[in-house]
Amino acid sequence: MTAALDQALAWQQQSLQLVSRTFALTIPQLPEALRAAVGNGYLLCRIADTIEDDPVMPWEEKAHWQQVFLQVVEGHADPAAFAGGFAAQLSTDMPEAEHDLVRHTADVVQITHSFSASQQAALARCVRIMGAGMAEFQQHASLKGLVDMPAMDHYCYVVAGVVGEMLTSLFVEYEPRLRAQETEMQRLAVSFGQGLQMTNILKDIWDDWARGVSWMPSSVFAQYGCDIAAVQPGSHDPSFQAALQSLLDIAAGHLENALQYTLMIPADQTGMRDFCLWALAMAVLTLRRIAENPAFASGAEVKISRNSVQWVVMLSKLMHRSDALLLASFRAGIKPLRKTAWVATA
């Protein structure tokens, strides 16, 4: 390992602390041989997300930079030229941590190109599908939301389900005992990603609204007599809250698949299980916060506390080897989302 690669890996670890509290917590739980690849995959996805999230850049420019970034990842374009060109256009409203990430694209890609051919292929495939998919959705993004539930499914796939596929490829390469189950794990990984992404979409509905964007499936709300484009933050509209509950139920179903995925990981691979369990449990707790306060007006109102995260960590470490305990705990946690009758706020 060269001194330059060592330096890039040290920077990657620091960057993860700045751009994602969740992944900075979960990635160190993985076996050491997986940490660099998973962390690098996350930063590649984060750069693609940064292109998507710019609040002022036209969608045509975003599509252009997604394509250039893919060429960088695949080794066909200069990372420094991408970093300089894109950084010059990136909105000053974007967080400084993401500006810094873009400036260090060469370091990120240097790490990418140090991995095995199969690992690089998994990461590049993820960036390719994610970048093209996000560019497609950015073209039509508005407060009118997505057309229907299949459109939401597809959006969740290109921004999260494909990440689940990438992680599964890395997991299977590392742990040969998973090879016989890879096809089923890849299927469940897409659902796992959708459960996490739907949780984020529901939590951030009003933060996205403030940017003039909605990722809600408008036809689902229309079924309950609600025009999603006309709803305001903090809505007490019973039709809105009924539609919201239906989406909470769908997201909870995907998280049930996420648990099934996690339990396919051998019990002695506790770090891999914790990586999945912590994300899963935090999503369940977030959905419960939304269900308890459906008239919330910002993501901060339903964000789980640090104390809740600490409980997740502690309980996971106590139960991660026991499928029976994990199943019982999950069923208790998810029950209010799947069984309790919905009562709209007066």
N, C-alpha and C positions, 0 to 999 in steps of 0.2 A: 504494500500500500504506500503510495507516494505521500509526501508532506502536503501537497496541494489537496489531495483527496481527504486526508485527515482533517485538514482545515475546513473543507466543505462540509464534512460530516458533523463537525462540531457546530458550524453555523446552522446546519439543518436542525439540530436538536434545539438550539436557541430559538429559531424561527417558529418551530411548532408551539413553543410556549406562548408566543405572541399572537399567532393567527387562529389557534383553536384550543380553548381550555379543555374540551372533551378529549380530543386526540392526544394532547400533551399528557393527559392523565392515563389514557388506555394503552397507547403504543408501548410505553416502557414495561407493561405487563407481559408482552409477547416474548417468546424465546429470542435470545439475542440475535440469532441468525435471520430472524424475520423483521427486526425492528427497523433497520435501515431501509429495506425495500418498501415496507408499509408506510413509513414516514415519508419517503420520497414520493410514493404514489399519491399520498395525501397532498403534498405540496404541488405536484403537477396539476392535480385537480383544482387546487386553490388558485393557481394562476389562471386556469380556464374559467373558474368562477369569477375572478377579478375582472376578466374581460366582460363577462355577462353582466356583472353588477354595476358597472360604470353608469351613473345616473343620467349622463348627458350625451354619451357617444351614440351616434346613429347605428342602427342595427347592421347596416352594410359594412361599416367600419369594424364592428365587432366580429362579423363573419370573416372579414379579411384577416384580422389578427388571430382568430381561432385557427385558421388554416396555416398561417405562418408559424404559430406556436407548435402545431403538429409536426411541421417540417423540422423544426428545431429538435423536438423530442426524437424524431426518427433519424436525426443526424444529417439532414439534407439542407439545413440553413444555419446561419451563424447566430448563436444565442445572444452574443453581445449586441448584434445589430437589432435583433428583436427587442431586447431589453431597452435599448436606447430609443428606438422608434416608438414602441408602445408607451414607455414611461413618459415621453414627451406629450402624448395625447391623453394619458390617464387623468381623470378628473381630480382636482385637489380636494374634493369632498370625500374621496375614498380614504380609508384609514391608512395611517403612516406605515403600519406593519405590512400592508399589502403593497404599498409603493416600494418598501424595502425588499419584499419578496421578488417583485418584478426586476428590481435592479440586480438581484442575485440569481437571475435565471441561469447564467453560465454555471454557477456552483450547483444548482439543482440538477441540471442536465449532466454535469460531470459525474455526479453520483449515479444517475440513471444509467449512463453508459458503462459504469463499472460492474453492473450486474450480469448474470448469465443471460444467454440469448432468449431463453424462455421467459425469464422475469421481465426483460425489456419488452418482449412481445406483448405480455399481459398489460404492462403499463401503457404502452403506445396504443393498444387497442382501446383501452379505457378513454384516453385522451381523444382519440379519433371519434368515437361514438358520442362522447360527451360534448366535444366542441361543435360538431356538426348539428347535434340535436339542440343544443342551446341556441345556436344561431338561428335555427328554424323557428323556435318558439319566440325568440326576441322579435322576429319580424312582425308578429301579430300580438305582442303583449299589450294589454290595456286593462282598464278597470272592468271590462265586460267579462273577464275571466276566460277560462277554457271552455270549449264547447260542451263537453260531457265527461262522464267518468272514464271512458276509454282514452280520451285525450289526457286526462290527469294521470292515468296509468302510464301512458307513453312518456309524459314529462318526467314522472318519477323514475322511470327506467333510465332515461338519458342522463339524469343528474345524480342518481343514487343507485339504481339497480345494477348498472354497469360497474359501479365501484364494488358492489358485492361480488360480482363475477370475477373481477380482478383479484380481490382478496382471496376468494376461494381457490383460484389458480395458484396463488402464492402459498396458501395453506396446504394444498394437496401436494405440491412439489416438496414442501418441507416435511410433511407427515405422510409417509407412504400408506399408512393404514386407512387413509381417507380415499384412496384411489378407487376402490370398489364402489364408493358411494358418491363419486364426483358428479355424476349426472343429476342425481336428486339434490345434492347440495347446491349445484349451480341454479337449479329451479327455485329452491328455497331462498337462495341469496338475493334473487331479484325481489322477492316478496319482503325479505328482511330490509333491503334498501328502501322499498316503498313505504314500509311502516315507519322508518326513521324520517324519511323525507316528508311524508304526510304530517307527521308530528311537527316538523319545522314549519311547514306551510300553514298549518292551523295556528301554531303559536305566533307566527309572524304575519298573519293576515292583515293586521292594521299597519304594521311597519311597511309592508309592501304597498298597501293602499296609499300611504303617504308619498310613495314614489310613483304613484299612478299605475300600479300593476296589481293584478289579481291572478292567482293560480288556482282559484276555486272553479269547480265544474258547474257552469251556470245552469245546465239542465237539471242537476240535482236540486238546486235551490228553487228552480221554476216548478218542480214537482210539488213543492210545499207552498207555492204562491209567492215566492220571494224573488225579486230582481236584484241579483248580487251587485250589479253596477250602481244601484241606488242606495245601498246600505251604508250607514255611517258607523264609525268606531263607537263602541259602547252600546250597540243596538240592543234594545229589549224586545224587538219584534219576535213574536212566537214562531212565525214561519221561518225566520232566519235561524233561530235557535234549534228548531226541529231538524232543519237541513244540516246544521252543524253537528248535531248528535248523530245523524246517519253517517257522517264522515268519520266521527270518532269511532263508531262501531266498525267501520271498514278498516280504519287504521289499526284498531285493536286486533282484528282478524289477521292482519299481516304480521303483527308482533307475535301472535301465536305461532305462525310459521317460523318466525325468527328464533323462538325458543326451541322448536323442533330442530332447526339447523344447528343451534348451539349444542344440543344434546347428542348430535352425531359426532362431535369432537370427542376423542377418547378422554375419559375422566382424569387420566394422569397428566393430560396437557392442560393444567390449570391456568396457565398464562393465556393460552388461546381462548379458553372458556371465559376467563375474566374480561378479556378484550371485548367479547360479544355481550356478555351479561351486563356489564356496566352501561353500555350504550342502550341495551334493551330496557333495563330497569329505569334509566333516566327518562326514556321515552314514555314508558307507562306512567310514571309519576307526573310528567308534563301533561299527558292527555287527561289525567285525573284532575289536575289543576284547572284545565280548560272546562271540563265537565262541571266542576264545582262553581265556576265563575264564567258562564257563557257570555255575559255582557261585558267582558274585559275590553279595554280600549287600546292596550299596547302589549307587546310581548313581555315587557318587564313585569307585568302584573301576574303572569302565569309561569314565569321562569322559576325553576326549582331552586331551593336554597343550597348553600354550601353544606349546611348540616345534613340535608337530604342526600347529597352526594356522598358524604362521609358514611352515612348509614348504608347506602348501596355498596360501597367498597367493603365495609365490615361484614355485612351479611353475605355478600358474594364469596368472600374468603372463607367463611364458615361453611357454606353449602356447596361450593363449586364441584366437589367430587360426588355429590349425591343427586342422582336424577330425580329421586322421589321427593326430596326436600325442595329442589328447584321447581318441580312441577306444582307442588302444593303452594309454594310461595307465589309463583306466577299467577295461579288461578285465583288466589286471594286478592292479588293486586289488580288483576284485570276485570274481576267480577263486576264492579260498579259500572264499567264501561259497556259491558255486554248484557247485563241482566236488569239493571235498575231502570224503571220506567222514567222517561224523560218528562220533567216538569218545567215548562217555560217560565222564565222570570216574569213576575207581574209588572 
